[in-house]
Amino acid sequence: MTTDPTAQAISELKNLLGERLSTGESIREMHGRDEAYSAPALPDAVAFPETTEEVSGIMKICSRHAVPAVPFGIGTSLEGHVIPIHGGISVDTSRMNRILEIHESDLDAVVQPGVSRTQLNDELRATGLMFTVDPGADATLGGMAATRASGTNTVRYGTMRENVLSLEVVLPDGTIIETGSRSRKSSAGYDLTHLFVGSEGTLGIITRLTVRLFGQPDTILAATCSFETVDYAVNAVIMAIQMGIPMARIELLDEVQMKGMNIFNPDLSLPEKPHLFLEFHGSDTGVKEQVEMFESVGEEFGVSGLQWATNAEDRNRLWTARHNAYYAGKSLRKSCEGLITDCCVPISALSECISQSKKMAAESGMIAPIVGHVGDGNFHLMILVDPNDPDELTRAKSLASEVNKLALSFGGTVTGEHGVGIGKKRYMEEEHGAAYAIMATLKRAIDPKNIMNPGKTVEVHL
């Protein structure tokens, strides 16, 4: 009689981890979904390692029995990345949450993958340093690296791609590798660090990160302002970027989104017009110059309602509202779910792409508020759907597909920051052409048994 390989793997994992290997239904359900509108799928078991060596042991067992392993951070991903669609073991890194080293002079920190961005910044507060990648959700740094996350600060400080210096990774067969060093540059061989940044757990499990830090600015000034049309708001951003104004944050919220913002945040009370949420960092003199330059740009496009937030409390209230834009959008329609697009286009094409996307949404009859990190050409439609109406879901998916193809026609991408996961895999060949086959070649070389988060990002046929 042949022993079931998954059952055998679970038995061996139980010996390795003891009570930190769970087969309980409630734990499995928590690890069978993320924030995406994707069908849940339960893992067969959930492992809670505490060391790199334990992760290596988990992968050796999974490799020996050809059982899938799916890394899990905190579950805030938006494209079904952590859903174990082929079952297997969910590897939850939440207990690997120590800040190992902070090198103030070198402006870097070494952390375990379960450290969250707010946890790191709380630890850094007294040092005068900060970690800048801010995706909104209090995601883990391991998950942020795996999805190549970005957020509101990207226009000035970059994405996880620019802010990860090196990684420790456990490969599918349990081998532990270092992808680089703490030096700021190297010409020594292939750039393995950036192969794993954005690999979405399909090539290995990140167990340690060295991340870049920045000094906290002397002066921070935030603001909101409104425009009569989205085109005017976007064109103001484009001109500001072209003039070289070093703004730290430039966020667009259209008139539909602003209606939801006021419903969800009753103390906000902003006009239901397209808005920019802005933030400026630097010295007192530098911020003053940035503000004056932006005001002159805004005047060319009919800016109005310019309101400044100078103290930390007001700034935090403003950016908390922005980070809760997903829930604010959902407040526009009761008992709805949000199907989110994540396009990014060259900055010169942004105005036209958003304009055409809004026209498509209107023609579809769907409510689809728009928000975006427009300083780097990234915008999102949140298409509100009744989860119990199959016809409406079909129309929403059709609209999302049209917007994705529109972005590609402008030389853009279907995902600027959320990643591929399950939801965007269908567009990869159209976006990448022959290069997509190279990704499959890399996947097969590193993961010949196809056990690392199978079915995500790239299609592999063994």
N, C-alpha and C positions, 0 to 999 in steps of 0.2 A: 504494500500500500504506500502510495507517494504522500509524503508530508506536504501540506500546504505551505508554500514558501513564506507567505505573509505571517501565518501563525508561528512558524519557526523563527522568523525574524523578531516578532514581538516577544517570544519566549526568551531569546538571547538578549534583547534590549532590556527586558525586565531584570535579568541578572546583572546587567551593566548599571542600570539607573535606579532600580528598586521602585520606591513610590513615586519617583519623578518620571515614570512612564505610565500614562493614563489611557485606559480604554473606556472610561465613563462617557456616557452619551452626551451629557451636558458640556463636558470639556471638548469633546469632538465637534459638537455643534458650533461652539465658539470659534473653532479653527476651520470651519467649513464655509466661511463667508468673509467678505470684506465690505467696504462701503459701496461697492459697485452694485449696479442693477444686473447681477448675474445669478444664475441658478446655483444654490448652494450644493456642495458635495462634501460628505464627511470623510475625514481620514480614518484609517483603521485604528490608529493610536496616535497619541501626542507625547513627544519626548521633550523634557525640560533640562537640557544640559547646563552645566555651570562653568565648564572649562573647555578650552580648545581640544584637549585630549579626549574629552567625552564626545565632542562633536565628531572627532576623527573615528572614535570607536563606533558611533552610530552609523557613520557612512561605510565603514568596513563591513558591518553586519548587513546593511541595506544592499551594498554592492554584491556581497557573497550570495544573497538570495534574490537579487534583481528586483528589489522592492522599491517603489518610488519614495523619494524624500522631498518634502516641500518646505523650504525655510519660511518662518513666520515671525514677524516683528511685533507689531501691535494691531495689525489688521486695518490700517487706514487707507490702503491702496484702493484705486478706483477703476481698475480694469480686470479684476478677478485674478490678480497675480498669485494670491496665496490659497486659492481654492484648489483642493487636491482632486482634480477631475478624474484621476485614475486611482484614487485611494492611496494607500501606503501610509507613511509616517510624516506627520507634521512636526517639524523641528522648531520649537518655540525658544527663541534666544532671549526672552525677557529677563531671565535670571543672570544673564551675562551683562550686567549693567554697571560695571565699575569704571570710573575715570582713572586710568592707570598712571598717566603722567601729564603734567602741564609744563611746557617749556616757554616761560614768559619771554626770555630773550630771543628765542627763535620763532616766536609766534606760531606755535603748533601745540596740539594736544594728542595724546594716544588714549583711545577709549575702546571699550568692548561694544559689540553691536547693539546691545539692548539699552544703551544710554540714549535718552531722548534729548532733543535740541534744547528744551527748557531746562532740563537737569544740568546739561553742560553750561549753559549760560548763567544759571544760578551759581554754579561753582566758580565761574570766571568773574563774577561781578566785582569782587574785591581786587582783582588783578588789573582792572582797567582794560581788559580784553573782551572780545565777543566772537561768537560763532555766528555767521551771518546768513546761512541758508535757512529760509523760512517758508516752508510749504503750507503753512496755515495749521494743519493738524499737528499735534504734538507727537510726531512720528519718531521712530528710533533711527539712529544714524546708520545702522546696518541696512535697514529697509530703504532709507533715503539714498544711500550709495547704490544699492541694488537696482533702484528704479531711476537713477540719475535725476533725482528730484531737484526742484528749484523753488521759486516763489517770489514774494513781493520785493525782495532785495536784489534780485538777479541783475537788474539793469546796471547796478554799480559794482556788486561784489561777485557775481558769477554763480553758476550752478554747482552741484556736487562734483561735476567733472573737474572744475577748476579748484575745488577746495578739498579734495582728497589727495594726499601726497603719497600714501602707500597703504597696502592692505596685507593682512594675514588671511589666507583663504584655505579652507579644507575642500579638497577636490572630491569627486564622486567615489574614488576608491579609498578615501581616507587619508591620502597624502596631504601634509601640511606644507604650504608654500608661503614665502614672502614675495610680494610683487615689486617692491622697491625699497627705498630708504627714506630718511628724513631730510635729505638734501632737497633743495628747491629745483634742481634740474639734473638730468642725467642723459647721457648718450649711450648707455650700456645696454644694448640689446633691445628686444621688443618691449613695447610699453604695455606690460601686462596689467598694471594698475587700471588703466582705462579700458582694458578688455573686460574686466570684471565689474567696473562701474557701469551700471546700466544693463547688466546681463540678467537681471531679474531672477536670480537663483537658479538659472538653467545650467550654469557651469560649475558652481560650487557654493559653499556657505561662508560668508564673511564672518570672521571671528575676532578681528581687531582692525581698527582704523587709525591712521595718523591724519589728522585734519588741520587745515589752515585756520589761523585766527587773525583777527584784525583789532587794532586799537579802537576803543570806544571814542566817538567824536566828541569834541569839546561842546559843540552846539548841535542840537537836533530841533528842527522846526517842521511841523506837519501842517497840511492845509487841505481844504476841500474847495472846489470851484465847479461851476456849472456852465454848460454851453447849450445853445438852442438845438444843435444837432450832434449826432455821433460823429459825423464827418468833421465838424469844426473841432471837436475835442481831440480826435485822432490826429488831425493835421497840426494842431498845436503841439502835440507830443512829437510828431515827426520833425517839426521845425526846431523844437528844443533840443532834440537829440543831435540834429545836424549842426546846431550852434555849439555843441560840446558842453552844454550845461550838465554838470555831474550830479544829477538827481539820484537819490538813493532808492526811491520808490515812485512809480507812476502807474496807478491803477485806474482802469476805466470801468464804469458801471453805467449801463444804459438806462433809459427812462423806465423800462419795465422792471429792471432790477431795483432801481431806486424806490419804486412803489413797495416792493417787498421789504426793502431795508427799513422803511418807515413803519411798516406793519410789525416787523420783528423787533425793531428797536424804537419804541415809542418816544424816547428822549432825543432821537436824532433829528427829526423834523426838518429834513432838507427838501428843497424843491424836487418834484418828480420830473427832472430833466437829466440828460446825460451829464455825468460827473466825472471829474478826475480827483482821486485821492493822492496826495503828493507828500513826499518827505525829503528834506534836505539835510545833509550831514557835512560838518567841517568846522572850521574856526568861526568865531563871531563875524569877522570880516568876510570870509569866504561864503558863508551862508547868506549874508546880506547881499552880496553880489549875485549869487544864484537866484535869490528871490526877485531882485530887480530885473534880471534878465528874463526870468519866466513871466513876470507880470507884463513886460513889453511884448512878449510872444503872445500871451493870452489876449491882450487887447486887440491884436490883429484878427482874432477869431471870435470876438464878441464875448469874452469871458465875463461872468457875473457871479455874485454871491461868494466872493473869495473870503473864506474864514480860516483864521490861523489858530493852531493849537500849539502853544509854547511850553506848557508844563507837562510833566510825564503822565499825570492822570488823564488829561484830555487826549493826549496822543494814544495812550493805551486804549481808551474808550473807542477812539476812531478806528484803530487797527483791529481791535476785537470785533467790531462790527463788520469790518471787511473780511476777516477770517471766518465769520459766521454767514458769509454771503450765500452759501449752499442752503442753509436752513431758512434764511430770509427769502430766497427764491421759492422754496417749497411752501412758504406761507401764503403765496399767491393763489394756491389751490389746495383745498382740503384733501387729505388722504391720497396725495399723489406721491410718485417717485420721480427722481430726476435722472434722465439719461444725458450724460455730459459729453460734449465734444471738447477737443483739446488741441486745436490747430495752432500752428505757428508759421508765419510767412515773413519774407523780407520786409523790413520796416516800410519801404516805399510802396508796397502792395497792400499794407494793412487797411487803409481807409476803404479801398475798393472791395477788398475781401469781406470786411465786416458789413459794408453796405449791401452787398449781394446776399450775404448770409441772412441778414434781417429781412430782406425781401423774400427769400425762400421760406423763412419761418412764417411770415405773414400769409403767404400763399398756401402753406400747409394747414393753416388754421390752428396751429399749436401755440401754446404760450411758451416762449423760450427767452428768458432774460439772458443778457450778455454781461459777463465780467471778463477782465483780462489784464495780464501783466504787459500792457501795450508798449512799454519801453523797450521790450525785446521782441515785439511782434506776436505775442502769444495771447490768444483769446479763447473763451469758452462760451458755448451755448448750453444752458441747462434746460433741456426739453422736458416739460412737465407732463407726465403720463399717468393715466389710471392703470394701476397694475393688474386690474381685473378685466381690462378691455383689450383683447388680442388685436383688434383692428387698429386701435389707437397706438398700441406698441409698435405695430408694423409701420404705421405712418411716421412715428418718431424715429425709428431706425432708418427709414428711407431718407428723412430729412438729415439725420446725422451723416449718412453716407454721401449725400449730395454736398454737404459742407466739407467733408473730408476731401472729396475729389476736387472741389473748388480750390482748397488750399494747395493741393498738389499741382493744379494748373498754374498757380502763381509761383511755383518753385519752392513751395513750403513743405511742411511735414504734417502728418495726421496726429502726431503727439509731440507737443513741445516739452511736457514734463511728467505726465501721468504714466507713460510707459505703454507697452504693447499688451502684455498679459494674454487674456483670451480675446478681449474686445476689439483690439486693433490688428490682430494677426492677419486678417483677411486682406489688409491693405499693404502688407509689407512688400510683396513682390512688385506691385505697381509702383511703390515709392522707390525701391532699391534696385529693381531690375536684376541683372546678373549678380550683383553684390549680395543679394539675399541667399543665393546658393552657397556663397563663401561662408556666410554665417552658419549654414547647416553643416558645412565641412568642419568648421571649428567645433561645433557642438558634438559631432560624431567623434572627433579626435580626442576631446577632453572627457566626454561622457559616452563611451561606446555602448553602454547598456541602456542609455536613455532613461536613467532613473532620477536625474535632477530636475524637479519641477516639470515633468514631461507634459507636452501639449501646449506650452506657452511660448510666445515670442517667435520661435522658428519651428517649422514642421520637419520632423526627422522620421524617415522610414528606414527601419533596420532590415 
